[in-house]
Amino acid sequence: MKVLVIGATGTIGSAVVSALNASHQVVGASRSGQLRVDLDDPSTLDAVFDTVRDLDAVVCCAANGPLVSLESATDQEMATGMRGKLLGQVALARRAVRHLRPGGSIALTGGTFTAPLPGGSLGALINTGLEGFVRNAASELPRDLRINLISPGWIKETLRSMGADDTGGTPVAEVAQAYVTAVEGIAQGQTFRP
């Protein structure tokens, strides 16, 4: 299969590219790569799909949401926080539907909080929104297309790089396998929590 990975140079994206490269033709895109894409700028999504043709799958590992104080965050900060991870991935999925081959797969990235997190209300809103979007969009997709959400918690390697205790983190290679399962499998409208 020919797979486009958005966010191919990040911690998760690099691991996903490595995991998919074993069996598939992978095209990587990122904000700083040769093939440039930014979820905050929908015109870059259009440019990628104009450049990369005959895709069987699109994987998005580029999304992140900021931690913000519910009490002090402005309306603008909340809207900006939702733009890339929520609205950007929705825009990506909408474009992928028009460009994927029949039977193709879309895998987006959410997140999982195992307990309330200070500053995490915006992230909870975004992640819940993505789950609802994927669940419902699955019933609307044409041509046997599939859409799923990968919703990891903390990544062990990310915690380590932050100087935090990594015992509660999931190894990035394990998270990458969830994306491979979503691309190669038959799941539809599901949320994978590695």
Secondary structure, DSSP 8 states (H G I E B T S, - for coil): -EEEEETTTSHHHHHHHHHHHTTSEEEEEBSSSSSB--TT-HHHHHHHHHHS-SEEEEEE---------TTT--HHHHHHHHIIIIIIHHHHHHHHHHHEEEEEEEEEE----SS--TT-HHHHHHHHHHHHHHHHHTTT-STT-EEEEE----BHHHHHHTTS--TT-B-HHHHHHHHHHHHHS---S-EE--
